[in-house]
Amino acid sequence: MNIYGDLDDGTNSDGMVTEQSELSIHYLLRGLHDSIKNVKITGQNAAHSSLHHNKLVNQQIIKFLWNNN
């Protein structure tokens, strides 16, 4: 699971890392995993340092771990 943020302010980033860099995990892990689930969080609460406080992020992690979806 790859959770990444986009402040939705035109920068295509979470304030520190660009969306392009965040999605490069597919290239870095090619051949190691069949699929990677990307979860994009948008808005003011999608800042790089705020993602671990975001309730939507917590919900996505719980869903991924317990439902394997």
Number of C-alpha atoms within 10 A of each C-alpha: 13 13 16 23 28 24 18 15 12 7 13 15 22 26 15 12 16 15 16 10 10 17 16 11 13 17 8 9 12 12 9 8 8 8 11 13 11 14 14 15 20 17 12 14 19 25 22 16 12 12 19 13 11 13 11 14 19 13 11 15 18 13 12 13 11 9 8 8 11
